[in-house]
Amino acid sequence: MRITLWGTVVNVLLTAVKFVAGVIGCSAAMIADAVHSLTDLLTDFVVLLFVKISYRPADAEHPYGHGKYETLATTMVAIALLAAGGLLLAGGIERIMSALRGEELALPGRIALWAALISIAAKETIYWFTVRVARRTESQALEANAWHHRTDALSSVATALGIGGALLFGGRWAVLDPVAAVLVSVFILVAAGKLLHEAVQELLEKRLPEEVENEIRAIVAQDGEMKELHKLRTRRVGNVCSIEMHLRMPGSVSLNEAHRHSMDLERRLRERFGQNTMISIHLEPLKVNGIYQPC
């Protein structure tokens, strides 16, 4: 919450600076960059709202918790990025076509270049702070927002190159400004597509990566009494892992002993994947030729 609030403050200031610089400096690329920062600001509010909800404890109506709200927030961030990227792409292409038809484009002002350079420094800084917190807390929505900051920094790089090139060469090279706007939109669309794909996969209950499931199997194998792991099912609920499995133990093991082994396995899994990890373990006696063995 704290790092997102800092990002919100940065986005408010940058959005205002970019819009003013874009209008005064007659820069389509800078105005496009300002729109991108505006979507950053809106998605900050989405993350602040939905991540707070996602951390609510489980209740009678949500026995698995509220983690999917975070996935929903990620989806909304991605859709906002797609919409912004599409609009910027259309606007940039229209200005490029105007230049190709012989229309003279206005050269951007130096104020737009300075705004782009300030944006690069500010957004790259807030990206690194945000992604560090996101990886520590394993928050998908926060990492999505961090990449939103990174795409804003990258778009400002393209903006700075376009504006700088137009100012340096002048005249017909003013078309570099809308060319930069098109590059900005491509950055946005690629990042949005990746985020949306990952969020949709989670909403569709995609299993955890194979390497993670192999790590779960290795943790189970540390207990020599627990054998024949099967029906392993994994998924992610927001920033929490859900793990279900069937395990077989010798039929001679007492209920108390089996429970101790199960609790020890849960402890080791939570030490690795987080204390809020949802774990369900079904214990069975060993089987020989399809028949349960009593001892």
C-alpha positions as CSV (number, residue, x, y, z in Angstrom):
1,M,0.0,0.0,0.0
2,R,2.8,2.4,0.9
3,I,4.8,1.9,-2.3
4,T,1.6,2.3,-4.4
5,L,0.8,5.5,-2.6
6,W,4.3,6.8,-3.5
7,G,3.7,5.8,-7.1
8,T,0.4,7.6,-7.1
9,V,2.1,10.9,-5.9
10,V,4.7,10.5,-8.7
11,N,2.1,9.8,-11.3
12,V,0.0,12.8,-10.3
13,L,3.0,15.1,-10.7
14,L,4.2,13.6,-13.9
15,T,0.8,13.6,-15.6
16,A,0.4,17.3,-14.9
17,V,4.0,18.1,-16.0
18,K,3.7,16.1,-19.2
19,F,0.3,17.5,-20.3
20,V,1.6,21.1,-19.8
21,A,4.9,20.3,-21.6
22,G,3.1,18.6,-24.4
23,V,0.6,21.4,-25.0
24,I,3.2,24.2,-24.6
25,G,5.8,22.3,-26.6
26,C,3.4,21.2,-29.3
27,S,4.5,17.6,-29.0
28,A,2.2,14.7,-29.9
29,A,4.6,12.2,-28.4
30,M,4.6,14.1,-25.1
31,I,0.8,14.3,-25.0
32,A,0.8,10.5,-25.7
33,D,3.2,10.0,-22.8
34,A,1.0,12.1,-20.6
35,V,-2.0,9.9,-21.4
36,H,0.1,6.8,-20.5
37,S,0.9,8.4,-17.1
38,L,-2.8,9.1,-16.6
39,T,-3.5,5.4,-17.1
40,D,-0.8,4.7,-14.6
41,L,-2.5,7.0,-12.1
42,L,-5.9,5.3,-12.7
43,T,-4.4,1.8,-12.3
44,D,-2.7,3.0,-9.0
45,F,-6.2,3.6,-7.6
46,V,-7.4,0.2,-8.9
47,V,-4.4,-1.5,-7.2
48,L,-4.9,0.4,-3.9
49,L,-8.6,-0.6,-3.8
50,F,-8.4,-4.2,-4.9
51,V,-5.2,-5.3,-3.2
52,K,-6.6,-4.0,0.1
53,I,-9.7,-6.2,-0.5
54,S,-7.6,-9.2,-1.5
55,Y,-5.9,-9.2,1.9
56,R,-9.1,-9.6,3.8
57,P,-9.3,-12.9,5.7
58,A,-11.6,-15.7,4.5
59,D,-15.2,-15.5,5.5
60,A,-18.4,-17.5,5.2
61,E,-19.0,-16.4,1.6
62,H,-15.4,-16.5,0.6
63,P,-13.9,-19.6,2.3
64,Y,-10.8,-19.5,0.0
65,G,-10.2,-15.8,0.8
66,H,-10.3,-12.8,-1.4
67,G,-7.1,-13.3,-3.5
68,K,-9.0,-13.3,-6.8
69,Y,-9.7,-9.6,-6.3
70,E,-6.0,-9.1,-6.9
71,T,-6.2,-11.0,-10.2
72,L,-9.2,-8.9,-11.2
73,A,-7.1,-5.8,-10.5
74,T,-4.3,-7.1,-12.7
75,T,-6.9,-7.7,-15.5
76,M,-8.2,-4.2,-15.2
77,V,-4.7,-2.7,-15.3
78,A,-4.0,-4.7,-18.5
79,I,-7.2,-3.7,-20.2
80,A,-6.5,0.0,-19.3
81,L,-3.1,-0.4,-20.9
82,L,-4.5,-2.0,-24.0
83,A,-7.1,0.8,-24.4
84,A,-4.5,3.5,-24.0
85,G,-2.0,1.8,-26.3
86,G,-4.6,1.4,-29.0
87,L,-5.6,5.1,-28.9
88,L,-2.0,6.3,-28.9
89,L,-1.2,4.0,-31.9
90,A,-4.1,5.3,-33.9
91,G,-3.2,9.0,-33.2
92,G,0.5,8.5,-34.0
93,I,-0.3,6.7,-37.3
94,E,-2.7,9.5,-38.3
95,R,0.0,12.2,-37.8
96,I,2.6,10.1,-39.7
97,M,0.1,9.8,-42.6
98,S,-0.4,13.5,-42.5
99,A,3.3,14.1,-42.8
100,L,3.5,11.6,-45.7
101,R,0.7,13.6,-47.5
102,G,3.0,16.6,-47.3
103,E,1.4,18.4,-44.4
104,E,4.0,20.3,-42.3
105,L,4.2,19.2,-38.7
106,A,5.1,21.6,-35.9
107,L,8.4,21.1,-34.2
108,P,8.2,20.2,-30.5
109,G,9.6,22.6,-27.9
110,R,12.5,21.9,-25.6
111,I,10.2,21.9,-22.6
112,A,8.8,18.6,-23.9
113,L,12.3,17.1,-24.1
114,W,13.1,18.1,-20.5
115,A,9.7,16.6,-19.3
116,A,10.6,13.3,-21.0
117,L,14.0,13.1,-19.3
118,I,12.5,13.9,-15.9
119,S,9.9,11.2,-16.5
120,I,12.5,8.6,-17.4
121,A,14.4,9.2,-14.1
122,A,11.3,9.3,-11.9
123,K,9.5,6.3,-13.4
124,E,12.5,4.0,-13.5
125,T,13.2,4.8,-9.8
126,I,9.6,4.0,-8.7
127,Y,9.7,0.8,-10.9
128,W,12.6,-0.6,-9.0
129,F,11.1,0.2,-5.6
130,T,7.7,-1.2,-6.6
131,V,9.0,-4.5,-8.2
132,R,11.2,-5.1,-5.1
133,V,8.2,-4.9,-2.8
134,A,6.1,-7.0,-5.3
135,R,8.6,-9.8,-5.3
136,R,9.0,-9.8,-1.6
137,T,5.2,-10.0,-1.0
138,E,4.5,-12.1,-4.1
139,S,1.8,-9.7,-5.2
140,Q,0.8,-10.1,-8.8
141,A,-1.1,-6.9,-9.0
142,L,1.8,-4.9,-7.5
143,E,4.2,-6.5,-10.0
144,A,1.8,-5.6,-12.8
145,N,1.7,-2.0,-11.6
146,A,5.5,-2.0,-11.4
147,W,5.7,-3.0,-15.1
148,H,3.2,-0.2,-15.8
149,H,5.8,2.1,-14.3
150,R,8.5,0.5,-16.4
151,T,6.5,0.8,-19.7
152,D,6.0,4.5,-18.8
153,A,9.8,4.9,-18.4
154,L,10.4,3.1,-21.7
155,S,7.8,5.2,-23.5
156,S,9.5,8.3,-22.2
157,V,12.8,7.0,-23.7
158,A,11.1,6.7,-27.1
159,T,9.5,10.1,-26.5
160,A,12.8,11.7,-25.7
161,L,14.5,10.2,-28.8
162,G,11.7,11.4,-31.0
163,I,11.5,14.9,-29.7
164,G,15.3,15.1,-29.5
165,G,15.7,13.9,-33.1
166,A,13.0,16.4,-34.3
167,L,14.7,19.3,-32.5
168,L,18.2,18.3,-33.7
169,F,17.4,17.9,-37.4
170,G,14.4,20.1,-37.7
171,G,12.1,20.6,-40.8
172,R,10.7,17.4,-42.2
173,W,12.2,15.4,-39.3
174,A,9.4,16.7,-37.1
175,V,7.7,13.4,-38.1
176,L,10.0,11.7,-35.5
177,D,7.7,13.1,-32.8
178,P,4.6,11.0,-33.9
179,V,6.9,8.1,-34.8
180,A,8.0,8.1,-31.1
181,A,4.3,8.2,-30.2
182,V,3.8,5.0,-32.2
183,L,6.8,3.3,-30.5
184,V,5.3,4.3,-27.1
185,S,2.0,2.6,-28.0
186,V,3.8,-0.6,-29.1
187,F,5.6,-0.8,-25.7
188,I,2.2,-0.4,-24.0
189,L,0.4,-3.0,-26.1
190,V,3.1,-5.6,-25.6
191,A,3.2,-5.2,-21.8
192,A,-0.6,-5.2,-21.6
193,G,-0.9,-8.4,-23.6
194,K,1.5,-10.2,-21.4
195,L,-0.2,-9.0,-18.2
196,L,-3.7,-9.9,-19.5
197,H,-2.6,-13.4,-20.6
198,E,-1.1,-14.2,-17.2
199,A,-4.2,-12.8,-15.3
200,V,-6.6,-14.8,-17.5
201,Q,-4.6,-18.0,-17.0
202,E,-4.9,-17.5,-13.3
203,L,-8.6,-16.9,-13.5
204,L,-8.9,-20.1,-15.5
205,E,-7.2,-21.9,-12.6
206,K,-3.9,-22.7,-14.5
207,R,-1.6,-24.9,-12.4
208,L,1.6,-23.5,-10.9
209,P,4.8,-23.8,-13.1
210,E,6.2,-27.3,-13.4
211,E,9.4,-26.3,-11.6
212,V,7.3,-25.3,-8.6
213,E,5.4,-28.6,-8.6
214,N,8.7,-30.4,-8.8
215,E,9.8,-28.5,-5.7
216,I,6.7,-29.5,-3.9
217,R,7.4,-33.2,-4.7
218,A,11.0,-32.8,-3.4
219,I,9.7,-31.3,-0.1
220,V,7.3,-34.3,0.2
221,A,10.1,-36.7,-0.5
222,Q,12.0,-35.4,2.5
223,D,9.7,-37.5,4.7
224,G,10.6,-41.1,4.1
225,E,7.2,-42.4,5.5
226,M,5.2,-40.5,2.9
227,K,5.1,-42.3,-0.4
228,E,3.3,-42.3,-3.8
229,L,2.3,-38.7,-4.2
230,H,-0.5,-38.5,-6.7
231,K,-3.4,-36.2,-7.6
232,L,-1.3,-33.1,-7.1
233,R,-3.3,-30.0,-7.9
234,T,-1.9,-26.5,-7.6
235,R,-3.2,-23.0,-8.5
236,R,-2.7,-19.5,-7.4
237,V,-5.3,-17.4,-5.6
238,G,-4.1,-13.8,-5.8
239,N,-0.7,-13.8,-4.1
240,V,-1.4,-17.1,-2.3
241,C,-0.6,-20.7,-3.5
242,S,-3.1,-23.5,-3.2
243,I,-1.8,-27.0,-3.0
244,E,-3.8,-30.2,-2.9
245,M,-2.4,-33.8,-2.9
246,H,-3.0,-37.4,-2.1
247,L,-0.3,-39.3,-0.2
248,R,0.1,-42.9,0.8
249,M,1.6,-44.2,4.1
250,P,2.1,-47.7,5.6
251,G,-1.3,-48.9,7.0
252,S,0.4,-49.7,10.3
253,V,1.0,-46.0,11.1
254,S,-1.4,-44.8,13.8
255,L,-3.7,-41.9,13.2
256,N,-1.7,-39.7,15.6
257,E,1.5,-40.5,13.8
258,A,0.0,-39.9,10.4
259,H,-1.4,-36.5,11.6
260,R,2.1,-35.6,12.9
261,H,3.7,-36.3,9.5
262,S,0.9,-34.3,7.7
263,M,1.4,-31.3,10.0
264,D,5.1,-31.4,9.6
265,L,4.7,-31.4,5.8
266,E,2.3,-28.5,5.9
267,R,4.9,-26.6,8.0
268,R,7.7,-27.2,5.5
269,L,5.5,-26.2,2.6
270,R,4.4,-23.0,4.3
271,E,8.0,-22.2,5.1
272,R,8.8,-22.3,1.4
273,F,5.6,-20.9,-0.2
274,G,4.3,-18.5,2.5
275,Q,2.4,-18.8,5.8
276,N,-0.9,-18.2,4.0
277,T,-0.5,-21.1,1.6
278,M,-3.7,-23.2,1.4
279,I,-2.8,-26.9,1.8
280,S,-5.1,-30.0,1.6
281,I,-3.5,-33.4,2.2
282,H,-5.5,-36.6,1.8
283,L,-3.7,-39.6,3.4
284,E,-4.3,-43.2,2.2
285,P,-2.7,-46.6,3.1
286,L,-0.2,-48.1,0.7
287,K,-1.6,-50.2,-2.2
288,V,-0.4,-53.4,-3.7
289,N,-2.0,-54.6,-6.9
290,G,-4.8,-52.1,-6.3
291,I,-5.6,-53.3,-2.8
292,Y,-5.0,-51.2,0.3
293,Q,-2.5,-52.8,2.7
294,P,-3.5,-52.7,6.4
295,C,0.2,-52.8,7.6
